[in-house]
């Protein structure tokens, strides 16, 4: 947190600080770099929605490895079920192809 204003003063266009998890800390970081934008890393549940984070003044959200790890979590659940029990039950949680195609057609490239 101490370094954020120094990076802003040195000319950084967007400021980033990992491990900001509570509204008070996030807001303090936003205020520390104002008027420059803060990029918030959300790679695990923080209990806040995109709208709530935006209300705190965050102008960019990065997910880091979060979506990748979520996908790997589903993969591992299905692989463990097959390896440990010889069952395909977890494949029932898989998204159908038409749902995946519809999502990517509708949402395309995510922006915030």
Order of alpha helices (4+ residues) and beta strands (2+ residues): alpha-beta-alpha-beta-alpha-beta-alpha-alpha
